[in-house]
Amino acid sequence: MHTVPLLLLPGLLEDADAFEATLEVLRETTACKVADLTRAESIGELATQALAAAPDGRFALLGHSMGGYVALELMRQAPGRVASLVLANTHARPDTAEATQNRRRLMELAERDFPAVIQALMPKLMTPAHLADPDLPGTITEMALAVGKEAFARQQRAIIARIDSRPHLAAIACPTLVIAAAEDQLMPVELLRELSQGIPGARLAIIADCGHMAPIEQPEEFTRLVQEWLGIPQPQR
């Protein structure tokens, strides 16, 4: 087994299913754990809870989307615990006034019709080709419904109140990979480039033909990048 375990932090309305394809590969060689980011309504508390559930000792850390916000906070709380870092489809900026307004609108809609929220978000999550896939939208819908509207509201409140992480990026000392997607509508490449440039020595990788849900849309390339960066051996076939 690979000696450094991996803690994965899912995004808004995501759970372990977001990383299903990656986990299927990595678990052959590496101890992996997916944090539950549904039980608190501040990024600080979510990071504290994730840290409490993390593997003992040092571990690698992967955050996707909102999970990236939590990863950056975890780096502030316990930088010595993280051996390597992967930040995917995320950025370091605080919420804009427009984004906060949109989040509050969706929170109000969720109280009346939660499935409508999922459908409203869907076109922003994947490329048109992946939206037309017979399986991928259903996977995301099932995952979001499993997380539920109460957790959605908590997560949105946490995201709205998050701090500007840009002043803290220079303090990140562990090897860091930033994964962007060429067609990500929610987290454009320029925001990921800003994130990577703020972290000393960070590498930026851009996945082609991919929207915001890189672990689901392009699981093979996403997994390859993670394996390569974390030095995880390729499973023997």
Contacts in CASP RR format, 6 or more apart in sequence:
PFRMAT RR
TARGET T0000
AUTHOR 0000-0000-0000
METHOD contacts of the structure
MODEL  1
MHTVPLLLLPGLLEDADAFEATLEVLRETTACKVADLTRAESIGELATQA
LAAAPDGRFALLGHSMGGYVALELMRQAPGRVASLVLANTHARPDTAEAT
QNRRRLMELAERDFPAVIQALMPKLMTPAHLADPDLPGTITEMALAVGKE
AFARQQRAIIARIDSRPHLAAIACPTLVIAAAEDQLMPVELLRELSQGIP
GARLAIIADCGHMAPIEQPEEFTRLVQEWLGIPQPQR
1 29 0 8 1.000
1 30 0 8 1.000
1 31 0 8 1.000
2 29 0 8 1.000
2 30 0 8 1.000
2 31 0 8 1.000
2 230 0 8 1.000
2 231 0 8 1.000
2 232 0 8 1.000
2 233 0 8 1.000
4 30 0 8 1.000
4 58 0 8 1.000
4 59 0 8 1.000
4 60 0 8 1.000
4 83 0 8 1.000
4 84 0 8 1.000
4 230 0 8 1.000
5 30 0 8 1.000
5 31 0 8 1.000
5 32 0 8 1.000
5 33 0 8 1.000
5 55 0 8 1.000
5 59 0 8 1.000
5 60 0 8 1.000
6 26 0 8 1.000
6 30 0 8 1.000
6 31 0 8 1.000
6 32 0 8 1.000
6 33 0 8 1.000
6 59 0 8 1.000
6 60 0 8 1.000
6 61 0 8 1.000
6 62 0 8 1.000
6 230 0 8 1.000
6 232 0 8 1.000
7 32 0 8 1.000
7 33 0 8 1.000
7 34 0 8 1.000
7 35 0 8 1.000
7 50 0 8 1.000
7 54 0 8 1.000
7 55 0 8 1.000
7 59 0 8 1.000
7 60 0 8 1.000
7 61 0 8 1.000
7 62 0 8 1.000
8 16 0 8 1.000
8 19 0 8 1.000
8 23 0 8 1.000
8 32 0 8 1.000
8 33 0 8 1.000
8 34 0 8 1.000
8 35 0 8 1.000
8 62 0 8 1.000
8 63 0 8 1.000
8 64 0 8 1.000
9 34 0 8 1.000
9 35 0 8 1.000
9 37 0 8 1.000
9 50 0 8 1.000
9 61 0 8 1.000
9 62 0 8 1.000
9 63 0 8 1.000
9 64 0 8 1.000
9 67 0 8 1.000
9 68 0 8 1.000
9 70 0 8 1.000
9 71 0 8 1.000
9 74 0 8 1.000
10 16 0 8 1.000
10 18 0 8 1.000
10 19 0 8 1.000
10 34 0 8 1.000
10 35 0 8 1.000
10 37 0 8 1.000
10 63 0 8 1.000
10 64 0 8 1.000
10 65 0 8 1.000
10 66 0 8 1.000
10 67 0 8 1.000
11 18 0 8 1.000
11 37 0 8 1.000
11 63 0 8 1.000
11 64 0 8 1.000
11 65 0 8 1.000
11 66 0 8 1.000
11 67 0 8 1.000
11 68 0 8 1.000
11 155 0 8 1.000
12 65 0 8 1.000
12 66 0 8 1.000
12 152 0 8 1.000
12 155 0 8 1.000
12 156 0 8 1.000
12 159 0 8 1.000
13 118 0 8 1.000
13 121 0 8 1.000
13 143 0 8 1.000
13 144 0 8 1.000
13 147 0 8 1.000
13 148 0 8 1.000
13 151 0 8 1.000
13 152 0 8 1.000
13 155 0 8 1.000
14 64 0 8 1.000
14 65 0 8 1.000
14 66 0 8 1.000
14 143 0 8 1.000
14 144 0 8 1.000
14 147 0 8 1.000
15 34 0 8 1.000
15 36 0 8 1.000
15 38 0 8 1.000
15 143 0 8 1.000
15 146 0 8 1.000
15 147 0 8 1.000
16 23 0 8 1.000
16 34 0 8 1.000
17 139 0 8 1.000
17 142 0 8 1.000
17 143 0 8 1.000
17 146 0 8 1.000
18 64 0 8 1.000
18 143 0 8 1.000
18 213 0 8 1.000
18 215 0 8 1.000
18 216 0 8 1.000
19 34 0 8 1.000
19 64 0 8 1.000
19 215 0 8 1.000
21 215 0 8 1.000
21 216 0 8 1.000
21 219 0 8 1.000
21 220 0 8 1.000
21 222 0 8 1.000
21 223 0 8 1.000
22 215 0 8 1.000
22 219 0 8 1.000
22 222 0 8 1.000
22 223 0 8 1.000
22 226 0 8 1.000
23 32 0 8 1.000
23 34 0 8 1.000
25 223 0 8 1.000
25 227 0 8 1.000
25 235 0 8 1.000
26 32 0 8 1.000
26 223 0 8 1.000
26 226 0 8 1.000
26 227 0 8 1.000
26 232 0 8 1.000
28 235 0 8 1.000
29 232 0 8 1.000
29 233 0 8 1.000
29 235 0 8 1.000
30 230 0 8 1.000
30 232 0 8 1.000
31 55 0 8 1.000
33 53 0 8 1.000
33 54 0 8 1.000
33 55 0 8 1.000
35 49 0 8 1.000
35 50 0 8 1.000
35 53 0 8 1.000
35 54 0 8 1.000
35 70 0 8 1.000
36 49 0 8 1.000
36 53 0 8 1.000
37 46 0 8 1.000
37 49 0 8 1.000
37 50 0 8 1.000
37 66 0 8 1.000
37 67 0 8 1.000
37 70 0 8 1.000
37 155 0 8 1.000
38 147 0 8 1.000
38 151 0 8 1.000
38 154 0 8 1.000
38 155 0 8 1.000
39 46 0 8 1.000
39 49 0 8 1.000
39 151 0 8 1.000
39 154 0 8 1.000
40 46 0 8 1.000
40 48 0 8 1.000
40 49 0 8 1.000
40 154 0 8 1.000
40 158 0 8 1.000
41 153 0 8 1.000
41 154 0 8 1.000
41 155 0 8 1.000
41 157 0 8 1.000
41 158 0 8 1.000
42 157 0 8 1.000
42 158 0 8 1.000
42 161 0 8 1.000
43 69 0 8 1.000
43 70 0 8 1.000
43 73 0 8 1.000
43 158 0 8 1.000
43 159 0 8 1.000
43 161 0 8 1.000
43 162 0 8 1.000
43 163 0 8 1.000
44 70 0 8 1.000
44 73 0 8 1.000
44 77 0 8 1.000
44 158 0 8 1.000
45 158 0 8 1.000
46 70 0 8 1.000
46 73 0 8 1.000
46 158 0 8 1.000
47 70 0 8 1.000
47 71 0 8 1.000
47 73 0 8 1.000
47 74 0 8 1.000
47 76 0 8 1.000
47 77 0 8 1.000
48 77 0 8 1.000
50 70 0 8 1.000
50 74 0 8 1.000
51 74 0 8 1.000
51 77 0 8 1.000
51 78 0 8 1.000
51 81 0 8 1.000
54 81 0 8 1.000
57 81 0 8 1.000
58 80 0 8 1.000
58 81 0 8 1.000
58 82 0 8 1.000
58 83 0 8 1.000
59 81 0 8 1.000
59 82 0 8 1.000
59 83 0 8 1.000
60 82 0 8 1.000
60 83 0 8 1.000
60 84 0 8 1.000
60 85 0 8 1.000
60 86 0 8 1.000
60 230 0 8 1.000
61 71 0 8 1.000
61 74 0 8 1.000
61 75 0 8 1.000
61 82 0 8 1.000
61 84 0 8 1.000
61 85 0 8 1.000
61 86 0 8 1.000
62 71 0 8 1.000
62 85 0 8 1.000
62 86 0 8 1.000
62 87 0 8 1.000
62 88 0 8 1.000
62 226 0 8 1.000
63 70 0 8 1.000
63 71 0 8 1.000
63 86 0 8 1.000
63 87 0 8 1.000
63 88 0 8 1.000
63 90 0 8 1.000
64 88 0 8 1.000
64 89 0 8 1.000
64 90 0 8 1.000
64 214 0 8 1.000
64 215 0 8 1.000
65 88 0 8 1.000
65 89 0 8 1.000
65 90 0 8 1.000
65 186 0 8 1.000
65 187 0 8 1.000
65 212 0 8 1.000
66 90 0 8 1.000
66 155 0 8 1.000
66 158 0 8 1.000
66 159 0 8 1.000
67 90 0 8 1.000
68 87 0 8 1.000
68 88 0 8 1.000
68 90 0 8 1.000
69 90 0 8 1.000
69 158 0 8 1.000
69 159 0 8 1.000
69 162 0 8 1.000
69 165 0 8 1.000
71 85 0 8 1.000
71 87 0 8 1.000
71 90 0 8 1.000
72 87 0 8 1.000
72 92 0 8 1.000
72 165 0 8 1.000
72 168 0 8 1.000
72 169 0 8 1.000
73 162 0 8 1.000
73 165 0 8 1.000
74 82 0 8 1.000
75 82 0 8 1.000
75 85 0 8 1.000
75 168 0 8 1.000
75 171 0 8 1.000
75 172 0 8 1.000
76 168 0 8 1.000
76 171 0 8 1.000
79 171 0 8 1.000
79 172 0 8 1.000
79 173 0 8 1.000
79 174 0 8 1.000
80 174 0 8 1.000
82 174 0 8 1.000
83 174 0 8 1.000
84 174 0 8 1.000
84 175 0 8 1.000
84 176 0 8 1.000
84 177 0 8 1.000
84 229 0 8 1.000
84 230 0 8 1.000
85 172 0 8 1.000
85 174 0 8 1.000
85 175 0 8 1.000
85 176 0 8 1.000
85 177 0 8 1.000
86 176 0 8 1.000
86 177 0 8 1.000
86 178 0 8 1.000
86 179 0 8 1.000
86 225 0 8 1.000
86 226 0 8 1.000
86 229 0 8 1.000
86 230 0 8 1.000
87 176 0 8 1.000
87 177 0 8 1.000
87 178 0 8 1.000
87 179 0 8 1.000
87 192 0 8 1.000
87 195 0 8 1.000
88 178 0 8 1.000
88 179 0 8 1.000
88 214 0 8 1.000
88 215 0 8 1.000
88 222 0 8 1.000
89 179 0 8 1.000
89 180 0 8 1.000
89 181 0 8 1.000
89 184 0 8 1.000
89 186 0 8 1.000
89 187 0 8 1.000
89 192 0 8 1.000
89 211 0 8 1.000
89 212 0 8 1.000
89 213 0 8 1.000
89 214 0 8 1.000
90 187 0 8 1.000
90 192 0 8 1.000
90 195 0 8 1.000
91 187 0 8 1.000
91 191 0 8 1.000
91 192 0 8 1.000
91 194 0 8 1.000
91 195 0 8 1.000
92 164 0 8 1.000
92 165 0 8 1.000
92 166 0 8 1.000
92 169 0 8 1.000
92 194 0 8 1.000
92 195 0 8 1.000
92 198 0 8 1.000
93 164 0 8 1.000
93 165 0 8 1.000
93 166 0 8 1.000
93 191 0 8 1.000
93 194 0 8 1.000
94 162 0 8 1.000
94 163 0 8 1.000
94 164 0 8 1.000
95 103 0 8 1.000
95 159 0 8 1.000
95 160 0 8 1.000
95 161 0 8 1.000
95 162 0 8 1.000
100 160 0 8 1.000
103 156 0 8 1.000
103 159 0 8 1.000
103 160 0 8 1.000
104 156 0 8 1.000
104 160 0 8 1.000
106 117 0 8 1.000
106 120 0 8 1.000
106 121 0 8 1.000
106 156 0 8 1.000
107 152 0 8 1.000
107 153 0 8 1.000
107 156 0 8 1.000
109 116 0 8 1.000
109 117 0 8 1.000
109 120 0 8 1.000
110 117 0 8 1.000
110 149 0 8 1.000
110 152 0 8 1.000
110 153 0 8 1.000
111 149 0 8 1.000
114 145 0 8 1.000
114 148 0 8 1.000
114 149 0 8 1.000
114 152 0 8 1.000
115 141 0 8 1.000
115 145 0 8 1.000
117 149 0 8 1.000
117 152 0 8 1.000
118 140 0 8 1.000
118 141 0 8 1.000
118 144 0 8 1.000
118 145 0 8 1.000
121 144 0 8 1.000
122 131 0 8 1.000
122 137 0 8 1.000
122 140 0 8 1.000
122 141 0 8 1.000
123 131 0 8 1.000
124 185 0 8 1.000
124 186 0 8 1.000
124 212 0 8 1.000
125 140 0 8 1.000
125 186 0 8 1.000
125 211 0 8 1.000
125 212 0 8 1.000
125 213 0 8 1.000
126 136 0 8 1.000
126 137 0 8 1.000
126 140 0 8 1.000
126 211 0 8 1.000
126 212 0 8 1.000
126 213 0 8 1.000
126 216 0 8 1.000
126 217 0 8 1.000
127 183 0 8 1.000
127 209 0 8 1.000
127 210 0 8 1.000
127 211 0 8 1.000
127 217 0 8 1.000
129 209 0 8 1.000
130 136 0 8 1.000
130 210 0 8 1.000
130 211 0 8 1.000
130 213 0 8 1.000
130 217 0 8 1.000
131 137 0 8 1.000
136 213 0 8 1.000
136 216 0 8 1.000
136 217 0 8 1.000
139 216 0 8 1.000
140 213 0 8 1.000
140 216 0 8 1.000
144 152 0 8 1.000
166 194 0 8 1.000
166 198 0 8 1.000
169 195 0 8 1.000
169 198 0 8 1.000
169 199 0 8 1.000
170 198 0 8 1.000
170 199 0 8 1.000
170 200 0 8 1.000
172 199 0 8 1.000
172 200 0 8 1.000
172 202 0 8 1.000
173 200 0 8 1.000
175 201 0 8 1.000
175 229 0 8 1.000
176 196 0 8 1.000
176 199 0 8 1.000
176 201 0 8 1.000
176 202 0 8 1.000
176 203 0 8 1.000
177 202 0 8 1.000
177 203 0 8 1.000
177 205 0 8 1.000
177 225 0 8 1.000
177 226 0 8 1.000
177 229 0 8 1.000
178 192 0 8 1.000
178 195 0 8 1.000
178 196 0 8 1.000
178 199 0 8 1.000
178 202 0 8 1.000
178 203 0 8 1.000
178 204 0 8 1.000
178 205 0 8 1.000
179 192 0 8 1.000
179 205 0 8 1.000
179 206 0 8 1.000
179 207 0 8 1.000
179 214 0 8 1.000
179 222 0 8 1.000
179 225 0 8 1.000
180 187 0 8 1.000
180 189 0 8 1.000
180 192 0 8 1.000
180 193 0 8 1.000
180 204 0 8 1.000
180 205 0 8 1.000
180 206 0 8 1.000
180 207 0 8 1.000
181 187 0 8 1.000
181 189 0 8 1.000
181 206 0 8 1.000
181 207 0 8 1.000
181 210 0 8 1.000
181 211 0 8 1.000
181 212 0 8 1.000
181 214 0 8 1.000
181 217 0 8 1.000
181 218 0 8 1.000
182 189 0 8 1.000
182 206 0 8 1.000
182 207 0 8 1.000
182 208 0 8 1.000
182 209 0 8 1.000
182 210 0 8 1.000
182 211 0 8 1.000
183 209 0 8 1.000
183 210 0 8 1.000
183 211 0 8 1.000
184 192 0 8 1.000
184 210 0 8 1.000
184 211 0 8 1.000
184 212 0 8 1.000
184 214 0 8 1.000
185 211 0 8 1.000
185 212 0 8 1.000
186 212 0 8 1.000
187 212 0 8 1.000
189 206 0 8 1.000
192 204 0 8 1.000
192 206 0 8 1.000
193 204 0 8 1.000
195 202 0 8 1.000
196 202 0 8 1.000
196 203 0 8 1.000
196 204 0 8 1.000
203 229 0 8 1.000
205 225 0 8 1.000
207 214 0 8 1.000
207 218 0 8 1.000
207 221 0 8 1.000
207 222 0 8 1.000
207 225 0 8 1.000
209 217 0 8 1.000
209 218 0 8 1.000
210 217 0 8 1.000
210 218 0 8 1.000
210 221 0 8 1.000
211 217 0 8 1.000
214 222 0 8 1.000
215 222 0 8 1.000
226 232 0 8 1.000
227 233 0 8 1.000
227 234 0 8 1.000
END
